[in-house]
Amino acid sequence: MKKQVLLDILNKIAPFDLAEDWDNCGMQVDLGKTEIDKVYVALEVSDEIIDRAAECGADMIITHHPLLLPRFELGTVSAVDPIGRWMIKLIEKGIELCSIHTCYDAAPGGLNDQLPRLLGLKDVRVLPGNIARIGKLAAPVRFGEFEKTVSEVLCHPVGAKSFGDKERLISKVAVCTGTGEDYWREVVAAGADVYLTGDLGHHEAGYIKDTGKCCISAGHAGTEWIFVPCFAYQLEMESVGRLEVIQCPDHQEPFERNI
């Protein structure tokens, strides 16, 4: 497949202009290839991911999390720095890197639509002014039962935390994958019974708790590892056999256990 055709497909699945201003979506390492026949899809780059992609002969790795972000202020590409080392390794192995991050978070059919789908939410809509979604369960359930459902859907994420009355009946669920702490006011204003997100700061959690809402903080990777199967499927459908898509089989959770 022509690389430009692939980039056009990516822009269709997750329009790059939906990315947040602070983000860096698109090509991260561009080696000037014109043909891409095999891609490896992962949540983010690591030594192991690059090695696996090389072993399977991938021309490009497509990740959710960018390798290069403005806030990293990378002034020097150094082999002693993880970011520099991975850039060098990608170049040495001849593998390009492309990332679709907040553009996929925001896109219709993207990450914040996929998680509600997996949870069985109905009538899902975007909360005004942000990328969070809110929807309804098919029937009200006790919060304790919903916690179990979330744990099963997200494969029992390491470090998941929650608060709220386990016996409370909930119906309206707000969802934001990754870091969703900035949207707590909109979630509360929308009348959600429970907020499910990845990262949630101490103060934001306290504010939500004070409103009487229930909340689950399932961790960043805990809510975003679904990027790999969901995006890979969409890419396979759009490429109609012209591109081999290989999925990373791991969740890429940096934390190893609950203590």
N, C-alpha and C positions, 0 to 999 in steps of 0.2 A: 504494500500500500504506500502511495506517496505520503510523505510526512505531512504535507500541507493538508491533504485530505483527512488525515488523522486529527490534526489540530482543528480543522473545521468541525469534525465530529465532537471533539471535546468541547468546543465552543457552543455547540448545539445542546449537548447534555447539561453543561454548566457555563452559561455565558460569562466570559471573563470580565465583562463590565459590571457584573454583580458583585465583584470582590470588594471588600472593605478597603478604604484608602490606605491603611497601614499594611496591607497584605501584599504578597508577591506571588500571584498565580501565573501559570504558563511555564515556559521553558526556563529551567534552572541551570542545566548544563547542555549546551547546544554544540554538538561536534560537526555540524554541517551536513548531517546525513540527509539524503533525499528520499530514501526508502526505509520504511519501518514494517517489518514482517512479524515481529514477536515482541510483546510487551509483558512486563512483570508488574502486577498491581499490589501495592503494599500501603500500609498506613503512613509509614515514614521511612527514611533512609537509615541504614546502619551498615556496619561491616558485613554482617551476616546476610542482609538483604542484597547487597551488591554481589557477594559471592554466589548466592543462589541464582540471581539473575544471570550472572556470567556462566554458571554451570549449565543453565538451560538455554543459553544462546540468545538471550533477550537483546534487542536493539535499544530498548528504552525501558526505564522504570517510570511508572506513573504512581505518584503518591498523593495522599491527601495533604499532609503537612509539608510545607515548603522547606527546602534545605536552607535557602537564603531569605532572610527577612531584614528589612531596614534596621530594626532595633538591635540586631546582632552586631552592627557596625564592624563588619569584617574588613579590616584594612589590609591584612596580609593573609595570603593563602599559605598556611603553615601545616606541615605534616604532624606537628605535635598537638594541633588543635583538631577536635573531632570533625568540625565542618570542613576545614581545609583538607584533612586526611581523606574524607569521603569524596571531595571534589577531585583530588588527585587520583584516587582509586578508580572513580568512574571514568576519568579521561584515559588512564592506563588500560582499562579493560574495554574501552570503546563503547561505553554505554551512555546514552543520553538520559536526561532526567527532566520530567515535566510534573508539575503539581497543580491540582485543582482543589483549592482550600475553601475559603469563605464563599467563593462563587458557587461551589457545590452545596455548601450549607444553605445558601439562600435560594437556589434554583428550584423551580417547580419540579417535583419528582426527585429532588436531591435528598441530602442526609436528613434534613428536618421534616421531610415528608415520609421518608422510609421508616424511621423509628415509629411514628404513629401507626403506620400500616402494619408493622410487625406486632404492635400492641393491640391491634384490632380497633383503633379509634375511628369513629364516624364523624362526618360533617367537619372535617379538619379545615381550619382556616389560618391564615397568617395573622399574628398579632400586629396591630398598626405600629409602624415605625421601627420594626426589628425583624429578626429572622425566626423568632420562636413561633411555634404553632400551638393551637388549642383545639381540642376535639372532645367528643363524648364517647364513653364506653357504651357497648351495646345494652348493658344493664348495670345499675349501680352495684358496687361490691364494697366490702369492707376494706379499709386501707391495708390491713395486714395481708389480705389475699392479693391485693394489687402489688404489694412489695414482692410477694413470691413470684408473681407473673413477670415482673420486671427482671428479677434475678434470673429466671429461666430464659427469658428472651435474650438477655445480655450475657448469658453463660456465666452467671455468678461472679460478677466483676469484683476484683480485689479492691478493698478499701471503700466499698459502697457504704454510705451512711444515710440515715433518715431521721425524721422526727414527725410526730403527729399521733393522734389517737388511732390505734390499730382497729378499733371497733367502729370508727366513723365510716359512714357510707359515702363513697365518692362516685362522681359521675363525670365531671368536667376535668380534663387533664391537660396541662400545659407542658410542652416539651421543647427543650433546646439542647442539642448535642454539644459536646465540648464545653467551653466556658460560657455559662449562661447567667452569670451573676448580675450583669448589667441590666437585665430585663425584668427584675423582680417586681418593680412597680407596675409595669404593664400586665404582668401575670396576675397580680393581686387585683388590679382594676378590672380585668376581664372576668373575674369571678371564678377562677380555677379553684377546684377543691384540692388539687395536688400539683406540685411543680416537680418535674423530672428533668434533671440536667446533669452535666458532667462535673465540672468544677464549680464550687460555690464557696465564696469567702466567708470568714467567721462573722463579719458584721452583717453581710447580706442575709446569711442564714438566720441571724438573730432578728432582723427586721421581718422576714417572712414568718418566722415562728410567732412573733408578737401579734400578727394578724389572725392567728388561729388556723392558718393553712397547714396542710401536710406537705412534706417535701422529701425527695430522694436525690442525693448527690452520689451518682454512680461512678464518678471518676472520668477523666478525659478520654482515655483509651476505652474505658468501659462503655461509653456511649458512642464512640466513633469507630470501633473496629469493624462495625457493619458496613463501613465504606467499601471494604474490599469486595465482599460478595455482591453488594447492591450495585456498585459502579461497574464492576467487571461484567455483570449480566447486561447492563445497559450498553456497555461498549460492544459486547458480542452481538447484541441485537442490531446495533447501528452499523457495525462493520460487515455484517452479513457474510461471514466466512472469509473475508479478505485479510483478516488479522488474527493471529493466535494470541489468546489472552490467558496468562497464567496467574493464578491467585496465590498470594502468600497464605499459607495454612495457619499461621499463628496470629494471635490477637495483638502482639507487640505491646504488651502491657509492661512498663518498666518496673512496676512494683511486683513482688513475687508472692506475697502472702499477707493475710490479715494477722495482726498480733494481739 
